[in-house]
Amino acid sequence: GVLYGASLDGIHELVDAGTMASRVVWDSLDFGSGQLKQVGEAVIDATGSGSVFTITVATKQGSFSYPTHKNKALTPDNHTAVLGRGLRSPYYKFAVANSEPYQLRTVQVSVGETDRRR
């Protein structure tokens, strides 16, 4: 197969890239409203030979990384990361990373709105 990489100047074919760490990043998400929200856990459906997937959550409180609980998925599997208690924000940024090759299928994040507007 052919591997592609993205950078600020475009998408490029990776020639003789070998093994490399990768990361998938989502920009600010408000999950449909400007309400203050809490996140509980993230479930990553992926396959890969790496031992642990990491999800990074960025809010205006800071950026925090959490390892997943399931190791070495050779078949599609759910890797769960319990996200930090006390994270509250109207907007979240997420990133999923692994130091070994992997195939990401879905990422589900449990989100609950609070009664506060911001």
C-alpha positions as CSV (number, residue, x, y, z in Angstrom):
1,G,0.0,0.0,0.0
2,V,0.9,3.7,-0.2
3,L,1.2,5.8,2.9
4,Y,0.4,9.5,3.0
5,G,1.3,12.2,5.5
6,A,-0.2,15.6,6.1
7,S,1.6,18.8,7.0
8,L,1.0,22.5,6.8
9,D,2.0,22.6,3.2
10,G,-0.2,19.7,2.0
11,I,-0.5,16.0,1.7
12,H,2.5,14.0,0.6
13,E,3.3,10.4,-0.3
14,L,5.7,8.9,2.3
15,V,8.5,7.1,0.6
16,D,10.6,4.6,2.7
17,A,8.9,5.9,5.8
18,G,9.3,2.8,7.9
19,T,7.6,2.7,11.2
20,M,6.5,6.0,12.7
21,A,4.4,7.3,15.5
22,S,1.1,8.8,14.4
23,R,-1.6,10.9,15.8
24,V,-5.2,11.7,14.8
25,V,-6.4,15.1,16.0
26,W,-9.9,16.7,16.1
27,D,-10.2,20.4,16.4
28,S,-12.5,22.1,18.9
29,L,-15.8,20.3,19.3
30,D,-18.8,21.8,21.1
31,F,-21.0,18.6,20.7
32,G,-23.9,20.8,19.5
33,S,-24.2,23.4,22.2
34,G,-22.3,26.1,24.1
35,Q,-23.2,24.6,27.4
36,L,-20.5,23.6,29.8
37,K,-19.8,19.9,29.5
38,Q,-18.0,17.1,31.3
39,V,-16.4,14.1,29.6
40,G,-16.3,10.7,31.3
41,E,-14.5,8.2,29.1
42,A,-13.3,7.6,25.5
43,V,-13.7,4.3,23.7
44,I,-11.3,3.8,20.8
45,D,-12.1,1.1,18.3
46,A,-8.8,0.2,16.6
47,T,-6.3,-2.5,15.8
48,G,-2.6,-2.1,16.2
49,S,0.5,-3.8,17.4
50,G,1.4,-1.0,19.9
51,S,0.9,-1.7,23.6
52,V,-1.2,1.3,24.6
53,F,-3.2,3.9,22.7
54,T,-3.2,7.4,24.3
55,I,-6.0,10.0,24.1
56,T,-5.2,13.6,24.8
57,V,-7.9,16.0,25.8
58,A,-7.3,19.8,25.5
59,T,-9.6,22.3,27.2
60,K,-9.0,25.8,28.4
61,Q,-8.0,24.1,31.7
62,G,-5.0,22.6,29.9
63,S,-4.0,19.5,28.0
64,F,-4.1,16.1,29.6
65,S,-3.1,12.6,28.3
66,Y,-4.7,9.3,29.3
67,P,-3.6,5.8,28.4
68,T,-6.1,3.1,27.4
69,H,-6.8,0.0,29.4
70,K,-6.7,-2.7,26.7
71,N,-3.3,-3.7,25.3
72,K,-2.2,-5.2,21.9
73,A,-5.4,-5.5,19.8
74,L,-4.6,-7.8,16.9
75,T,-8.3,-7.7,15.9
76,P,-10.6,-4.7,16.1
77,D,-11.2,-4.0,19.8
78,N,-12.3,-1.4,22.2
79,H,-9.6,0.5,24.1
80,T,-11.1,2.5,27.0
81,A,-9.6,5.5,28.6
82,V,-11.2,7.0,31.7
83,L,-10.8,10.7,31.3
84,G,-10.0,13.0,34.2
85,R,-12.7,14.0,36.7
86,G,-13.1,17.7,36.9
87,L,-12.7,18.4,33.2
88,R,-15.4,21.0,32.4
89,S,-15.5,23.1,29.2
90,P,-17.9,24.1,26.5
91,Y,-15.2,23.0,23.9
92,Y,-12.9,20.1,23.7
93,K,-10.0,19.0,21.4
94,F,-9.1,15.3,21.2
95,A,-6.1,13.5,19.8
96,V,-5.5,9.7,19.6
97,A,-1.9,8.4,19.3
98,N,0.1,5.2,19.2
99,S,3.8,4.6,18.6
100,E,3.1,1.6,16.4
101,P,1.1,1.2,13.2
102,Y,-2.7,1.1,13.8
103,Q,-6.0,1.3,12.1
104,L,-8.5,3.6,13.7
105,R,-12.2,2.8,13.2
106,T,-14.1,5.0,15.6
107,V,-13.7,7.1,18.8
108,Q,-16.6,7.6,21.1
109,V,-16.5,10.1,24.0
110,S,-19.2,10.1,26.7
111,V,-20.3,13.7,27.2
112,G,-22.7,15.2,29.7
113,E,-23.9,18.8,29.8
114,T,-23.9,20.7,33.1
115,D,-26.5,23.2,34.2
116,R,-24.0,26.0,33.8
117,R,-23.8,28.1,30.6
118,R,-20.0,28.7,30.8
